[in-house]
Amino acid sequence: MEKTCKKCNEKKDLNLFVKNKKIKIGVCNTCKKCANTRTNLYRIKNSIKINKNKIKYDLLNPEKAKERSIKAIKVLGNSYLNKCLTQKGFTKEQITPELIEVQRIIIKTKRLCKTSKI
């Protein structure tokens, strides 16, 4: 079954639309691609507001903030690796997915060396 996206006016399969149980057919009027674009634009326009709210939440919930940062370090998430690379002097334009992977490998290697005491 197909449906037309309200934003891009393209006919797409239902599995390409955002799910919503409240709507009769179970999906929203916008496709996932348009919904993601809208969300990304919101995050860009409201980044200061979002960061202020995050800081406020972290101050009110220090345990959860610490848990989240420890998890990011253990998992070696992209945001943590981006932060490491910017601290080393790389600009946002210079940071590529390949560079992030190299940084991930470097940190994993250093951690292995520390645990095995080589």
C-alpha positions in Angstrom: 0.0 0.0 0.0 1.2 3.5 -0.8 0.7 6.9 0.5 1.6 10.5 -0.6 3.9 12.5 1.7 2.4 15.8 2.8 5.8 17.6 2.6 7.5 16.2 -0.6 4.3 15.1 -2.4 6.0 11.8 -3.4 4.1 8.5 -3.4 5.9 6.1 -1.1 5.4 2.7 0.6 3.8 2.8 4.1 7.0 1.4 5.7 8.7 4.7 4.7 6.4 6.8 6.9 6.7 7.6 10.5 4.6 5.2 12.6 1.7 6.6 14.7 -0.8 4.4 16.4 -3.3 7.2 17.0 -3.9 7.6 13.2 -6.3 5.2 11.5 -3.8 3.7 9.1 -1.0 3.7 11.6 1.4 6.2 10.0 1.8 10.0 9.9 1.3 12.3 6.8 5.1 12.8 6.4 7.7 10.3 5.3 10.6 9.4 7.5 13.1 11.4 5.3 11.0 14.6 5.6 10.5 14.1 9.3 14.2 13.6 9.8 14.9 16.8 7.8 12.5 18.7 9.9 14.0 17.4 13.1 17.5 18.2 12.0 16.5 21.8 11.0 14.9 22.2 14.4 18.0 21.0 16.2 20.2 23.4 14.2 17.9 26.4 14.7 17.4 25.7 18.4 20.8 24.3 19.4 21.4 27.0 22.0 18.0 26.3 23.7 18.6 22.5 23.5 22.1 22.8 25.0 20.8 25.1 27.8 18.1 22.5 28.6 20.6 19.7 28.6 22.9 21.6 31.0 20.0 22.4 33.2 18.9 18.7 33.2 22.5 17.6 33.9 22.7 19.9 36.9 19.4 18.6 38.3 20.4 14.9 37.6 24.2 14.6 38.2 24.1 10.8 38.5 22.4 10.4 35.2 24.7 12.9 33.5 27.8 11.0 34.8 26.3 7.7 33.7 25.7 9.1 30.2 29.3 10.4 29.9 30.8 7.1 31.2 28.7 5.2 28.7 29.8 7.5 25.8 33.4 7.0 26.8 33.0 3.2 27.0 31.1 2.9 23.8 33.4 5.4 22.0 30.4 7.1 20.4 30.9 9.6 17.6 30.2 12.6 19.7 32.9 11.6 22.2 35.4 11.0 19.4 34.5 14.3 17.7 35.2 16.0 21.1 38.6 14.2 21.3 39.5 15.3 17.8 38.5 18.9 18.3 40.5 19.0 21.5 43.5 17.8 19.4 43.0 20.8 17.1 40.9 19.4 14.2 38.2 21.6 12.8 34.7 20.3 12.1 35.4 20.4 8.3 38.5 18.2 8.8 36.7 15.5 10.9 35.6 12.8 8.5 34.0 9.4 9.3 37.3 7.8 8.4 39.2 10.0 10.9 36.6 9.1 13.6 37.3 5.4 12.9 41.0 5.9 13.2 40.6 7.7 16.5 38.3 4.9 17.7 41.1 2.4 16.9 43.8 4.5 18.5 41.8 4.7 21.8 40.9 1.0 21.8 44.6 0.2 21.3 45.7 2.5 24.1 43.0 0.9 26.4 44.2 -2.6 25.5 47.8 -1.6 26.2 46.8 -0.2 29.6 44.8 -3.3 30.6 47.5 -5.8 29.5 50.3 -3.6 30.8 52.5 -3.9 27.7 
